[in-house]
Amino acid sequence: DEHATGMFAAELVARTLGSADNLSSATAVTGKVTFGVTKKDVTRDLVVWLDRKGAVIEAQLRRFEYSGGGGAYKRMGALKKSLAKMRVTAVQGTTLILSKGSFVLDPDGAAFGGDEGEHGCGC
């Protein structure tokens, strides 16, 4: 759906995560983080490429014709508040490094998951 590089990639990451209705997953591998986001019942993957220091260098929002499932992300309000006036400048594992401070997506291992007892971020 959308693609950006450089500082525009960091803005795309912040805007996408900050306006999502739900965050169903966050999976980190060396040089890349993929977020499962839902907005208005449409599931997308936000793929973020990182440099060696974890700085955001490229981002792509991909729409798929499936329902991502998963439960409700329990820290959505805190995530939106953190991203309201901040950029995501880097990602370390599944911790967002913001223009001021940081946001840990799953600090206690229970932020992801649903009513069925699913837990974990898929890291």
Biopython code that builds the backbone (N, CA, C, O; Angstrom):
import numpy as np
from Bio.PDB.StructureBuilder import StructureBuilder

atoms = [
    (1, "ASP", "N", (0.802, -1.202, 0.000)),
    (1, "ASP", "CA", (0.000, 0.000, 0.000)),
    (1, "ASP", "C", (0.846, 1.268, 0.000)),
    (1, "ASP", "O", (0.503, 2.262, -0.641)),
    (2, "GLU", "N", (1.960, 1.215, 0.731)),
    (2, "GLU", "CA", (2.779, 2.422, 0.861)),
    (2, "GLU", "C", (4.227, 2.012, 1.090)),
    (2, "GLU", "O", (4.502, 0.978, 1.699)),
    (3, "HIS", "N", (5.153, 2.838, 0.594)),
    (3, "HIS", "CA", (6.579, 2.545, 0.710)),
    (3, "HIS", "C", (7.323, 3.846, 0.950)),
    (3, "HIS", "O", (6.992, 4.871, 0.356)),
    (4, "ALA", "N", (8.335, 3.811, 1.823)),
    (4, "ALA", "CA", (9.109, 5.022, 2.097)),
    (4, "ALA", "C", (10.530, 4.638, 2.493)),
    (4, "ALA", "O", (10.785, 3.535, 2.974)),
    (5, "THR", "N", (11.454, 5.585, 2.276)),
    (5, "THR", "CA", (12.845, 5.397, 2.683)),
    (5, "THR", "C", (13.294, 6.613, 3.490)),
    (5, "THR", "O", (12.658, 7.667, 3.472)),
    (6, "GLY", "N", (14.416, 6.432, 4.201)),
    (6, "GLY", "CA", (14.985, 7.538, 4.978)),
    (6, "GLY", "C", (14.060, 8.029, 6.063)),
    (6, "GLY", "O", (13.356, 7.247, 6.702)),
    (7, "MET", "N", (14.068, 9.357, 6.271)),
    (7, "MET", "CA", (13.238, 9.929, 7.341)),
    (7, "MET", "C", (11.749, 9.725, 7.091)),
    (7, "MET", "O", (10.955, 9.707, 8.032)),
    (8, "PHE", "N", (11.369, 9.571, 5.821)),
    (8, "PHE", "CA", (9.968, 9.321, 5.517)),
    (8, "PHE", "C", (9.554, 7.924, 5.967)),
    (8, "PHE", "O", (8.388, 7.697, 6.291)),
    (9, "ALA", "N", (10.505, 6.984, 5.989)),
    (9, "ALA", "CA", (10.224, 5.640, 6.490)),
    (9, "ALA", "C", (9.915, 5.689, 7.978)),
    (9, "ALA", "O", (8.983, 5.031, 8.442)),
    (10, "ALA", "N", (10.686, 6.458, 8.724)),
    (10, "ALA", "CA", (10.447, 6.602, 10.165)),
    (10, "ALA", "C", (9.073, 7.209, 10.416)),
    (10, "ALA", "O", (8.381, 6.808, 11.352)),
    (11, "GLU", "N", (8.674, 8.166, 9.593)),
    (11, "GLU", "CA", (7.353, 8.773, 9.730)),
    (11, "GLU", "C", (6.245, 7.781, 9.394)),
    (11, "GLU", "O", (5.204, 7.759, 10.052)),
    (12, "LEU", "N", (6.473, 6.952, 8.358)),
    (12, "LEU", "CA", (5.487, 5.933, 7.993)),
    (12, "LEU", "C", (5.292, 4.939, 9.133)),
    (12, "LEU", "O", (4.163, 4.545, 9.422)),
    (13, "VAL", "N", (6.374, 4.533, 9.780)),
    (13, "VAL", "CA", (6.284, 3.601, 10.903)),
    (13, "VAL", "C", (5.478, 4.223, 12.046)),
    (13, "VAL", "O", (4.556, 3.593, 12.564)),
    (14, "ALA", "N", (5.812, 5.429, 12.433)),
    (14, "ALA", "CA", (5.102, 6.095, 13.529)),
    (14, "ALA", "C", (3.633, 6.318, 13.192)),
    (14, "ALA", "O", (2.760, 6.078, 14.026)),
    (15, "ARG", "N", (3.360, 6.772, 11.984)),
    (15, "ARG", "CA", (1.973, 7.049, 11.574)),
    (15, "ARG", "C", (1.151, 5.762, 11.529)),
    (15, "ARG", "O", (0.006, 5.740, 11.979)),
    (16, "THR", "N", (1.732, 4.699, 10.990)),
    (16, "THR", "CA", (1.004, 3.432, 10.870)),
    (16, "THR", "C", (0.714, 2.825, 12.227)),
    (16, "THR", "O", (-0.419, 2.430, 12.503)),
    (17, "LEU", "N", (1.735, 2.747, 13.084)),
    (17, "LEU", "CA", (1.523, 2.175, 14.410)),
    (17, "LEU", "C", (0.639, 3.058, 15.277)),
    (17, "LEU", "O", (-0.174, 2.559, 16.056)),
    (18, "GLY", "N", (0.797, 4.362, 15.143)),
    (18, "GLY", "CA", (0.027, 5.290, 15.961)),
    (18, "GLY", "C", (-1.438, 5.387, 15.591)),
    (18, "GLY", "O", (-2.259, 5.792, 16.414)),
    (19, "SER", "N", (-1.781, 5.017, 14.357)),
    (19, "SER", "CA", (-3.180, 5.105, 13.938)),
    (19, "SER", "C", (-3.851, 3.740, 13.827)),
    (19, "SER", "O", (-5.020, 3.661, 13.448)),
    (20, "ALA", "N", (-3.139, 2.671, 14.147)),
    (20, "ALA", "CA", (-3.704, 1.323, 14.046)),
    (20, "ALA", "C", (-4.767, 1.102, 15.119)),
    (20, "ALA", "O", (-4.712, 1.686, 16.202)),
    (21, "ASP", "N", (-5.719, 0.259, 14.799)),
    (21, "ASP", "CA", (-6.727, -0.151, 15.774)),
    (21, "ASP", "C", (-6.207, -1.297, 16.636)),
    (21, "ASP", "O", (-6.627, -1.459, 17.781)),
    (22, "ASN", "N", (-5.294, -2.090, 16.083)),
    (22, "ASN", "CA", (-4.736, -3.214, 16.822)),
    (22, "ASN", "C", (-3.360, -3.554, 16.270)),
    (22, "ASN", "O", (-3.087, -3.360, 15.085)),
    (23, "LEU", "N", (-2.518, -4.053, 17.126)),
    (23, "LEU", "CA", (-1.200, -4.553, 16.766)),
    (23, "LEU", "C", (-1.218, -6.035, 17.105)),
    (23, "LEU", "O", (-1.224, -6.403, 18.280)),
    (24, "SER", "N", (-1.227, -6.896, 16.078)),
    (24, "SER", "CA", (-1.374, -8.326, 16.338)),
    (24, "SER", "C", (-0.056, -9.051, 16.490)),
    (24, "SER", "O", (-0.014, -10.145, 17.053)),
    (25, "SER", "N", (1.047, -8.450, 15.987)),
    (25, "SER", "CA", (2.335, -9.119, 16.122)),
    (25, "SER", "C", (3.477, -8.142, 15.904)),
    (25, "SER", "O", (3.313, -7.078, 15.306)),
    (26, "ALA", "N", (4.628, -8.534, 16.403)),
    (26, "ALA", "CA", (5.876, -7.813, 16.161)),
    (26, "ALA", "C", (6.973, -8.867, 16.125)),
    (26, "ALA", "O", (7.286, -9.479, 17.147)),
    (27, "THR", "N", (7.551, -9.076, 14.962)),
    (27, "THR", "CA", (8.548, -10.116, 14.780)),
    (27, "THR", "C", (9.847, -9.488, 14.317)),
    (27, "THR", "O", (9.878, -8.798, 13.298)),
    (28, "ALA", "N", (10.912, -9.721, 15.054)),
    (28, "ALA", "CA", (12.204, -9.122, 14.741)),
    (28, "ALA", "C", (13.202, -10.192, 14.320)),
    (28, "ALA", "O", (13.340, -11.224, 14.977)),
    (29, "VAL", "N", (13.891, -9.932, 13.219)),
    (29, "VAL", "CA", (15.039, -10.714, 12.783)),
    (29, "VAL", "C", (16.130, -9.705, 12.461)),
    (29, "VAL", "O", (15.846, -8.511, 12.362)),
    (30, "THR", "N", (17.334, -10.141, 12.299)),
    (30, "THR", "CA", (18.434, -9.221, 12.044)),
    (30, "THR", "C", (18.127, -8.335, 10.833)),
    (30, "THR", "O", (17.901, -8.836, 9.732)),
    (31, "GLY", "N", (18.121, -7.045, 11.042)),
    (31, "GLY", "CA", (17.926, -6.093, 9.965)),
    (31, "GLY", "C", (16.498, -5.825, 9.545)),
    (31, "GLY", "O", (16.265, -5.034, 8.632)),
    (32, "LYS", "N", (15.530, -6.468, 10.191)),
    (32, "LYS", "CA", (14.141, -6.288, 9.769)),
    (32, "LYS", "C", (13.184, -6.583, 10.913)),
    (32, "LYS", "O", (13.404, -7.499, 11.705)),
    (33, "VAL", "N", (12.118, -5.792, 10.989)),
    (33, "VAL", "CA", (11.026, -6.020, 11.936)),
    (33, "VAL", "C", (9.725, -5.977, 11.140)),
    (33, "VAL", "O", (9.536, -5.106, 10.291)),
    (34, "THR", "N", (8.838, -6.915, 11.417)),
    (34, "THR", "CA", (7.536, -6.940, 10.756)),
    (34, "THR", "C", (6.457, -6.825, 11.821)),
    (34, "THR", "O", (6.415, -7.605, 12.773)),
    (35, "PHE", "N", (5.587, -5.840, 11.644)),
    (35, "PHE", "CA", (4.467, -5.610, 12.547)),
    (35, "PHE", "C", (3.183, -6.019, 11.838)),
    (35, "PHE", "O", (2.991, -5.680, 10.670)),
    (36, "GLY", "N", (2.314, -6.731, 12.513)),
    (36, "GLY", "CA", (0.973, -7.011, 12.014)),
    (36, "GLY", "C", (0.043, -5.954, 12.573)),
    (36, "GLY", "O", (-0.139, -5.874, 13.788)),
    (37, "VAL", "N", (-0.550, -5.139, 11.711)),
    (37, "VAL", "CA", (-1.423, -4.056, 12.172)),
    (37, "VAL", "C", (-2.803, -4.183, 11.529)),
    (37, "VAL", "O", (-2.939, -4.639, 10.394)),
    (38, "THR", "N", (-3.813, -3.773, 12.276)),
    (38, "THR", "CA", (-5.182, -3.775, 11.773)),
    (38, "THR", "C", (-5.756, -2.383, 11.948)),
    (38, "THR", "O", (-5.626, -1.761, 13.002)),
    (39, "LYS", "N", (-6.394, -1.911, 10.891)),
    (39, "LYS", "CA", (-7.091, -0.633, 10.936)),
    (39, "LYS", "C", (-8.371, -0.788, 10.125)),
    (39, "LYS", "O", (-8.342, -1.179, 8.958)),
    (40, "LYS", "N", (-9.481, -0.477, 10.758)),
    (40, "LYS", "CA", (-10.795, -0.595, 10.118)),
    (40, "LYS", "C", (-10.983, -1.974, 9.490)),
    (40, "LYS", "O", (-11.396, -2.088, 8.336)),
    (41, "ASP", "N", (-10.678, -3.016, 10.258)),
    (41, "ASP", "CA", (-10.848, -4.411, 9.856)),
    (41, "ASP", "C", (-10.000, -4.825, 8.653)),
    (41, "ASP", "O", (-10.272, -5.862, 8.050)),
    (42, "VAL", "N", (-8.992, -4.053, 8.293)),
    (42, "VAL", "CA", (-8.070, -4.426, 7.225)),
    (42, "VAL", "C", (-6.716, -4.729, 7.865)),
    (42, "VAL", "O", (-6.144, -3.897, 8.570)),
    (43, "THR", "N", (-6.220, -5.930, 7.605)),
    (43, "THR", "CA", (-4.940, -6.347, 8.174)),
    (43, "THR", "C", (-3.824, -6.033, 7.184)),
    (43, "THR", "O", (-3.931, -6.301, 5.987)),
    (44, "ARG", "N", (-2.754, -5.459, 7.717)),
    (44, "ARG", "CA", (-1.583, -5.139, 6.905)),
    (44, "ARG", "C", (-0.339, -5.580, 7.656)),
    (44, "ARG", "O", (-0.336, -5.693, 8.882)),
    (45, "ASP", "N", (0.712, -5.824, 6.895)),
    (45, "ASP", "CA", (2.030, -6.022, 7.481)),
    (45, "ASP", "C", (2.823, -4.756, 7.245)),
    (45, "ASP", "O", (2.861, -4.238, 6.128)),
    (46, "LEU", "N", (3.451, -4.259, 8.281)),
    (46, "LEU", "CA", (4.370, -3.137, 8.177)),
    (46, "LEU", "C", (5.767, -3.729, 8.306)),
    (46, "LEU", "O", (6.176, -4.153, 9.388)),
    (47, "VAL", "N", (6.493, -3.755, 7.198)),
    (47, "VAL", "CA", (7.838, -4.316, 7.172)),
    (47, "VAL", "C", (8.825, -3.158, 7.255)),
    (47, "VAL", "O", (8.768, -2.221, 6.458)),
    (48, "VAL", "N", (9.728, -3.232, 8.228)),
    (48, "VAL", "CA", (10.676, -2.144, 8.486)),
    (48, "VAL", "C", (12.092, -2.703, 8.394)),
    (48, "VAL", "O", (12.450, -3.642, 9.106)),
    (49, "TRP", "N", (12.897, -2.106, 7.499)),
    (49, "TRP", "CA", (14.292, -2.498, 7.360)),
    (49, "TRP", "C", (15.157, -1.543, 8.167)),
    (49, "TRP", "O", (14.908, -0.338, 8.214)),
    (50, "LEU", "N", (16.178, -2.105, 8.799)),
    (50, "LEU", "CA", (17.025, -1.355, 9.732)),
    (50, "LEU", "C", (18.486, -1.427, 9.299)),
    (50, "LEU", "O", (18.910, -2.395, 8.669)),
    (51, "ASP", "N", (19.251, -0.390, 9.644)),
    (51, "ASP", "CA", (20.688, -0.459, 9.404)),
    (51, "ASP", "C", (21.343, -1.223, 10.557)),
    (51, "ASP", "O", (20.650, -1.741, 11.433)),
    (52, "ARG", "N", (22.659, -1.292, 10.556)),
    (52, "ARG", "CA", (23.372, -2.079, 11.576)),
    (52, "ARG", "C", (23.156, -1.577, 12.997)),
    (52, "ARG", "O", (23.293, -2.342, 13.951)),
    (53, "LYS", "N", (22.822, -0.303, 13.145)),
    (53, "LYS", "CA", (22.576, 0.262, 14.474)),
    (53, "LYS", "C", (21.104, 0.230, 14.858)),
    (53, "LYS", "O", (20.739, 0.677, 15.945)),
    (54, "GLY", "N", (20.253, -0.294, 13.976)),
    (54, "GLY", "CA", (18.827, -0.373, 14.257)),
    (54, "GLY", "C", (18.026, 0.805, 13.755)),
    (54, "GLY", "O", (16.814, 0.858, 13.965)),
    (55, "ALA", "N", (18.681, 1.768, 13.086)),
    (55, "ALA", "CA", (17.954, 2.930, 12.562)),
    (55, "ALA", "C", (17.041, 2.511, 11.410)),
    (55, "ALA", "O", (17.407, 1.668, 10.591)),
    (56, "VAL", "N", (15.862, 3.102, 11.357)),
    (56, "VAL", "CA", (14.898, 2.817, 10.301)),
    (56, "VAL", "C", (15.419, 3.405, 8.988)),
    (56, "VAL", "O", (15.689, 4.602, 8.899)),
    (57, "ILE", "N", (15.556, 2.556, 7.975)),
    (57, "ILE", "CA", (16.033, 3.040, 6.673)),
    (57, "ILE", "C", (15.000, 2.871, 5.568)),
    (57, "ILE", "O", (15.056, 3.556, 4.547)),
    (58, "GLU", "N", (14.056, 1.957, 5.776)),
    (58, "GLU", "CA", (13.031, 1.722, 4.770)),
    (58, "GLU", "C", (11.832, 1.074, 5.428)),
    (58, "GLU", "O", (11.982, 0.321, 6.391)),
    (59, "ALA", "N", (10.637, 1.359, 4.917)),
    (59, "ALA", "CA", (9.422, 0.746, 5.449)),
    (59, "ALA", "C", (8.430, 0.533, 4.324)),
    (59, "ALA", "O", (8.345, 1.336, 3.395)),
    (60, "GLN", "N", (7.688, -0.545, 4.416)),
    (60, "GLN", "CA", (6.670, -0.845, 3.412)),
    (60, "GLN", "C", (5.431, -1.375, 4.121)),
    (60, "GLN", "O", (5.516, -2.261, 4.971)),
    (61, "LEU", "N", (4.291, -0.825, 3.762)),
    (61, "LEU", "CA", (3.007, -1.259, 4.292)),
    (61, "LEU", "C", (2.362, -2.141, 3.235)),
    (61, "LEU", "O", (2.134, -1.699, 2.110)),
    (62, "ARG", "N", (2.069, -3.383, 3.589)),
    (62, "ARG", "CA", (1.552, -4.367, 2.641)),
    (62, "ARG", "C", (0.179, -4.840, 3.082)),
    (62, "ARG", "O", (-0.010, -5.256, 4.225)),
    (63, "ARG", "N", (-0.774, -4.771, 2.167)),
    (63, "ARG", "CA", (-2.124, -5.250, 2.465)),
    (63, "ARG", "C", (-2.278, -6.669, 1.946)),
    (63, "ARG", "O", (-1.814, -7.001, 0.855)),
    (64, "PHE", "N", (-2.938, -7.501, 2.745)),
    (64, "PHE", "CA", (-3.196, -8.872, 2.352)),
    (64, "PHE", "C", (-4.685, -9.132, 2.434)),
    (64, "PHE", "O", (-5.402, -8.472, 3.186)),
    (65, "GLU", "N", (-5.142, -10.091, 1.662)),
    (65, "GLU", "CA", (-6.568, -10.419, 1.631)),
    (65, "GLU", "C", (-6.882, -11.531, 2.629)),
    (65, "GLU", "O", (-7.481, -12.545, 2.272)),
    (66, "TYR", "N", (-6.484, -11.337, 3.847)),
    (66, "TYR", "CA", (-6.800, -12.296, 4.893)),
    (66, "TYR", "C", (-7.016, -11.542, 6.197)),
    (66, "TYR", "O", (-6.626, -10.384, 6.345)),
    (67, "SER", "N", (-7.631, -12.215, 7.108)),
    (67, "SER", "CA", (-7.805, -11.630, 8.426)),
    (67, "SER", "C", (-6.666, -12.134, 9.296)),
    (67, "SER", "O", (-6.470, -13.343, 9.424)),
    (68, "GLY", "N", (-5.921, -11.227, 9.888)),
    (68, "GLY", "CA", (-4.758, -11.597, 10.666)),
    (68, "GLY", "C", (-5.065, -12.338, 11.944)),
    (68, "GLY", "O", (-4.181, -12.993, 12.496)),
    (69, "GLY", "N", (-6.266, -12.261, 12.426)),
    (69, "GLY", "CA", (-6.599, -12.948, 13.655)),
    (69, "GLY", "C", (-5.829, -12.375, 14.830)),
    (69, "GLY", "O", (-5.502, -11.189, 14.852)),
    (70, "GLY", "N", (-5.547, -13.208, 15.787)),
    (70, "GLY", "CA", (-4.818, -12.733, 16.957)),
    (70, "GLY", "C", (-5.734, -11.949, 17.865)),
    (70, "GLY", "O", (-6.817, -11.522, 17.463)),
    (71, "GLY", "N", (-5.304, -11.768, 19.055)),
    (71, "GLY", "CA", (-6.102, -11.043, 20.022)),
    (71, "GLY", "C", (-5.789, -9.570, 20.015)),
    (71, "GLY", "O", (-5.048, -9.074, 19.167)),
    (72, "ALA", "N", (-6.360, -8.890, 20.960)),
    (72, "ALA", "CA", (-6.167, -7.452, 21.070)),
    (72, "ALA", "C", (-4.834, -7.145, 21.745)),
    (72, "ALA", "O", (-4.476, -7.773, 22.742)),
    (73, "TYR", "N", (-4.112, -6.187, 21.203)),
    (73, "TYR", "CA", (-2.877, -5.713, 21.819)),
    (73, "TYR", "C", (-3.277, -4.877, 23.021)),
    (73, "TYR", "O", (-3.994, -3.887, 22.880)),
    (74, "LYS", "N", (-2.827, -5.261, 24.183)),
    (74, "LYS", "CA", (-3.304, -4.671, 25.431)),
    (74, "LYS", "C", (-2.708, -3.310, 25.750)),
    (74, "LYS", "O", (-3.171, -2.641, 26.673)),
    (75, "ARG", "N", (-1.691, -2.883, 25.006)),
    (75, "ARG", "CA", (-1.041, -1.593, 25.287)),
    (75, "ARG", "C", (-1.286, -0.577, 24.159)),
    (75, "ARG", "O", (-0.507, 0.362, 23.996)),
    (76, "MET", "N", (-2.355, -0.761, 23.389)),
    (76, "MET", "CA", (-2.619, 0.103, 22.238)),
    (76, "MET", "C", (-2.748, 1.570, 22.646)),
    (76, "MET", "O", (-2.223, 2.444, 21.955)),
    (77, "GLY", "N", (-3.420, 1.852, 23.728)),
    (77, "GLY", "CA", (-3.571, 3.234, 24.191)),
    (77, "GLY", "C", (-2.237, 3.870, 24.514)),
    (77, "GLY", "O", (-1.985, 5.013, 24.135)),
    (78, "ALA", "N", (-1.380, 3.141, 25.211)),
    (78, "ALA", "CA", (-0.058, 3.659, 25.562)),
    (78, "ALA", "C", (0.805, 3.843, 24.323)),
    (78, "ALA", "O", (1.576, 4.798, 24.238)),
    (79, "LEU", "N", (0.678, 2.923, 23.353)),
    (79, "LEU", "CA", (1.434, 3.050, 22.107)),
    (79, "LEU", "C", (1.013, 4.295, 21.338)),
    (79, "LEU", "O", (1.858, 5.059, 20.872)),
    (80, "LYS", "N", (-0.290, 4.494, 21.209)),
    (80, "LYS", "CA", (-0.794, 5.677, 20.500)),
    (80, "LYS", "C", (-0.342, 6.964, 21.191)),
    (80, "LYS", "O", (0.042, 7.928, 20.527)),
    (81, "LYS", "N", (-0.388, 6.976, 22.509)),
    (81, "LYS", "CA", (0.028, 8.168, 23.254)),
    (81, "LYS", "C", (1.516, 8.440, 23.041)),
    (81, "LYS", "O", (1.915, 9.591, 22.866)),
    (82, "SER", "N", (2.333, 7.399, 23.053)),
    (82, "SER", "CA", (3.775, 7.569, 22.850)),
    (82, "SER", "C", (4.108, 8.067, 21.459)),
    (82, "SER", "O", (5.070, 8.814, 21.281)),
    (83, "LEU", "N", (3.324, 7.662, 20.468)),
    (83, "LEU", "CA", (3.612, 8.023, 19.081)),
    (83, "LEU", "C", (2.892, 9.290, 18.621)),
    (83, "LEU", "O", (3.069, 9.717, 17.480)),
    (84, "ALA", "N", (2.090, 9.891, 19.486)),
    (84, "ALA", "CA", (1.295, 11.057, 19.093)),
    (84, "ALA", "C", (2.152, 12.181, 18.519)),
    (84, "ALA", "O", (1.756, 12.806, 17.535)),
    (85, "LYS", "N", (3.294, 12.448, 19.098)),
    (85, "LYS", "CA", (4.145, 13.542, 18.618)),
    (85, "LYS", "C", (5.586, 13.087, 18.423)),
    (85, "LYS", "O", (6.502, 13.910, 18.423)),
    (86, "MET", "N", (5.792, 11.798, 18.260)),
    (86, "MET", "CA", (7.147, 11.261, 18.159)),
    (86, "MET", "C", (7.346, 10.522, 16.844)),
    (86, "MET", "O", (6.396, 10.047, 16.222)),
    (87, "ARG", "N", (8.607, 10.440, 16.440)),
    (87, "ARG", "CA", (8.999, 9.626, 15.305)),
    (87, "ARG", "C", (9.660, 8.369, 15.836)),
    (87, "ARG", "O", (10.249, 8.379, 16.917)),
    (88, "VAL", "N", (9.564, 7.296, 15.083)),
    (88, "VAL", "CA", (10.312, 6.085, 15.391)),
    (88, "VAL", "C", (11.625, 6.206, 14.641)),
    (88, "VAL", "O", (11.653, 6.151, 13.412)),
    (89, "THR", "N", (12.705, 6.369, 15.379)),
    (89, "THR", "CA", (14.003, 6.565, 14.725)),
    (89, "THR", "C", (14.768, 5.262, 14.558)),
    (89, "THR", "O", (15.593, 5.140, 13.653)),
    (90, "ALA", "N", (14.501, 4.285, 15.424)),
    (90, "ALA", "CA", (15.194, 3.001, 15.357)),
    (90, "ALA", "C", (14.336, 1.952, 16.045)),
    (90, "ALA", "O", (13.372, 2.268, 16.743)),
    (91, "VAL", "N", (14.711, 0.698, 15.833)),
    (91, "VAL", "CA", (14.047, -0.415, 16.498)),
    (91, "VAL", "C", (15.132, -1.355, 16.996)),
    (91, "VAL", "O", (16.017, -1.748, 16.236)),
    (92, "GLN", "N", (15.066, -1.711, 18.258)),
    (92, "GLN", "CA", (16.003, -2.665, 18.841)),
    (92, "GLN", "C", (15.185, -3.840, 19.347)),
    (92, "GLN", "O", (14.495, -3.737, 20.362)),
    (93, "GLY", "N", (15.265, -4.959, 18.634)),
    (93, "GLY", "CA", (14.377, -6.083, 18.925)),
    (93, "GLY", "C", (12.961, -5.643, 18.643)),
    (93, "GLY", "O", (12.630, -5.320, 17.502)),
    (94, "THR", "N", (12.121, -5.622, 19.655)),
    (94, "THR", "CA", (10.772, -5.073, 19.483)),
    (94, "THR", "C", (10.564, -3.877, 20.408)),
    (94, "THR", "O", (9.457, -3.636, 20.888)),
    (95, "THR", "N", (11.631, -3.140, 20.648)),
    (95, "THR", "CA", (11.552, -1.875, 21.368)),
    (95, "THR", "C", (11.674, -0.753, 20.362)),
    (95, "THR", "O", (12.644, -0.695, 19.605)),
    (96, "LEU", "N", (10.701, 0.137, 20.345)),
    (96, "LEU", "CA", (10.732, 1.286, 19.450)),
    (96, "LEU", "C", (11.565, 2.385, 20.095)),
    (96, "LEU", "O", (11.290, 2.796, 21.223)),
    (97, "ILE", "N", (12.577, 2.860, 19.384)),
    (97, "ILE", "CA", (13.372, 3.989, 19.852)),
    (97, "ILE", "C", (12.742, 5.225, 19.220)),
    (97, "ILE", "O", (12.706, 5.355, 17.996)),
    (98, "LEU", "N", (12.254, 6.114, 20.046)),
    (98, "LEU", "CA", (11.517, 7.286, 19.582)),
    (98, "LEU", "C", (12.431, 8.500, 19.561)),
    (98, "LEU", "O", (13.539, 8.473, 20.098)),
    (99, "SER", "N", (11.948, 9.570, 18.930)),
    (99, "SER", "CA", (12.732, 10.799, 18.899)),
    (99, "SER", "C", (13.036, 11.281, 20.313)),
    (99, "SER", "O", (14.034, 11.969, 20.527)),
    (100, "LYS", "N", (12.201, 10.934, 21.269)),
    (100, "LYS", "CA", (12.456, 11.175, 22.694)),
    (100, "LYS", "C", (12.002, 9.936, 23.443)),
    (100, "LYS", "O", (10.806, 9.659, 23.527)),
    (101, "GLY", "N", (12.948, 9.195, 23.984)),
    (101, "GLY", "CA", (12.613, 8.013, 24.762)),
    (101, "GLY", "C", (12.441, 6.764, 23.919)),
    (101, "GLY", "O", (12.936, 6.671, 22.796)),
    (102, "SER", "N", (11.726, 5.806, 24.491)),
    (102, "SER", "CA", (11.503, 4.537, 23.807)),
    (102, "SER", "C", (10.172, 3.946, 24.260)),
    (102, "SER", "O", (9.566, 4.401, 25.231)),
    (103, "PHE", "N", (9.731, 2.913, 23.529)),
    (103, "PHE", "CA", (8.503, 2.219, 23.882)),
    (103, "PHE", "C", (8.747, 0.728, 23.716)),
    (103, "PHE", "O", (9.020, 0.257, 22.612)),
    (104, "VAL", "N", (8.648, -0.019, 24.817)),
    (104, "VAL", "CA", (8.818, -1.469, 24.795)),
    (104, "VAL", "C", (7.462, -2.083, 24.479)),
    (104, "VAL", "O", (6.501, -1.897, 25.225)),
    (105, "LEU", "N", (7.385, -2.818, 23.366)),
    (105, "LEU", "CA", (6.101, -3.357, 22.932)),
    (105, "LEU", "C", (5.542, -4.421, 23.870)),
    (105, "LEU", "O", (4.336, -4.454, 24.114)),
    (106, "ASP", "N", (6.388, -5.279, 24.391)),
    (106, "ASP", "CA", (5.898, -6.381, 25.217)),
    (106, "ASP", "C", (6.769, -6.543, 26.455)),
    (106, "ASP", "O", (7.512, -7.520, 26.562)),
    (107, "PRO", "N", (6.690, -5.599, 27.396)),
    (107, "PRO", "CA", (7.609, -5.599, 28.538)),
    (107, "PRO", "C", (7.476, -6.787, 29.480)),
    (107, "PRO", "O", (8.451, -7.187, 30.116)),
    (108, "ASP", "N", (6.278, -7.353, 29.574)),
    (108, "ASP", "CA", (6.070, -8.437, 30.533)),
    (108, "ASP", "C", (5.678, -9.758, 29.880)),
    (108, "ASP", "O", (5.326, -10.715, 30.569)),
    (109, "GLY", "N", (5.739, -9.808, 28.559)),
    (109, "GLY", "CA", (5.385, -11.043, 27.856)),
    (109, "GLY", "C", (3.901, -11.305, 27.757)),
    (109, "GLY", "O", (3.499, -12.388, 27.331)),
    (110, "ALA", "N", (3.077, -10.350, 28.135)),
    (110, "ALA", "CA", (1.627, -10.563, 28.125)),
    (110, "ALA", "C", (0.862, -9.486, 27.364)),
    (110, "ALA", "O", (-0.365, -9.441, 27.449)),
    (111, "ALA", "N", (1.548, -8.618, 26.624)),
    (111, "ALA", "CA", (0.866, -7.525, 25.929)),
    (111, "ALA", "C", (0.128, -7.999, 24.683)),
    (111, "ALA", "O", (-0.880, -7.409, 24.294)),
    (112, "PHE", "N", (0.630, -9.068, 24.053)),
    (112, "PHE", "CA", (-0.025, -9.619, 22.873)),
    (112, "PHE", "C", (-0.869, -10.795, 23.294)),
    (112, "PHE", "O", (-0.582, -11.440, 24.303)),
    (113, "GLY", "N", (-1.896, -11.080, 22.542)),
    (113, "GLY", "CA", (-2.709, -12.258, 22.822)),
    (113, "GLY", "C", (-4.145, -11.881, 23.006)),
    (113, "GLY", "O", (-4.505, -10.708, 23.110)),
    (114, "GLY", "N", (-4.946, -12.893, 23.043)),
    (114, "GLY", "CA", (-6.379, -12.637, 23.091)),
    (114, "GLY", "C", (-7.056, -13.309, 24.252)),
    (114, "GLY", "O", (-6.439, -13.695, 25.245)),
    (115, "ASP", "N", (-8.323, -13.429, 24.087)),
    (115, "ASP", "CA", (-9.145, -14.006, 25.129)),
    (115, "ASP", "C", (-8.883, -15.503, 25.308)),
    (115, "ASP", "O", (-9.201, -16.076, 26.350)),
    (116, "GLU", "N", (-8.297, -16.133, 24.273)),
    (116, "GLU", "CA", (-8.057, -17.567, 24.344)),
    (116, "GLU", "C", (-6.781, -17.892, 25.105)),
    (116, "GLU", "O", (-6.381, -19.055, 25.145)),
    (117, "GLY", "N", (-6.131, -16.908, 25.708)),
    (117, "GLY", "CA", (-4.931, -17.159, 26.472)),
    (117, "GLY", "C", (-3.669, -17.115, 25.639)),
    (117, "GLY", "O", (-2.619, -17.554, 26.108)),
    (118, "GLU", "N", (-3.732, -16.597, 24.412)),
    (118, "GLU", "CA", (-2.544, -16.480, 23.581)),
    (118, "GLU", "C", (-1.668, -15.375, 24.125)),
    (118, "GLU", "O", (-2.166, -14.307, 24.480)),
    (119, "HIS", "N", (-0.378, -15.614, 24.197)),
    (119, "HIS", "CA", (0.562, -14.612, 24.675)),
    (119, "HIS", "C", (1.808, -14.640, 23.831)),
    (119, "HIS", "O", (2.090, -15.631, 23.158)),
    (120, "GLY", "N", (2.549, -13.565, 23.865)),
    (120, "GLY", "CA", (3.831, -13.487, 23.170)),
    (120, "GLY", "C", (3.748, -12.600, 21.965)),
    (120, "GLY", "O", (2.665, -12.333, 21.444)),
    (121, "CYS", "N", (4.890, -12.146, 21.526)),
    (121, "CYS", "CA", (4.918, -11.211, 20.409)),
    (121, "CYS", "C", (5.379, -11.861, 19.117)),
    (121, "CYS", "O", (5.447, -11.179, 18.094)),
    (122, "GLY", "N", (5.696, -13.141, 19.116)),
    (122, "GLY", "CA", (6.161, -13.795, 17.914)),
    (122, "GLY", "C", (7.607, -13.460, 17.598)),
    (122, "GLY", "O", (8.057, -13.664, 16.470)),
    (123, "CYS", "N", (8.336, -12.951, 18.572)),
    (123, "CYS", "CA", (9.726, -12.540, 18.359)),
    (123, "CYS", "C", (10.609, -13.741, 18.100)),
    (123, "CYS", "O", (11.814, -13.589, 17.898)),
]
sb = StructureBuilder()
sb.init_structure("model")
sb.init_model(0)
sb.init_chain("A")
sb.init_seg("    ")
for serial, (resi, resn, name, xyz) in enumerate(atoms, 1):
    if name == "N":
        sb.init_residue(resn, " ", resi, " ")
    sb.init_atom(name, np.array(xyz, "f"), 0.0, 1.0, " ", f" {name:<3s}", serial, name[0])
structure = sb.get_structure()
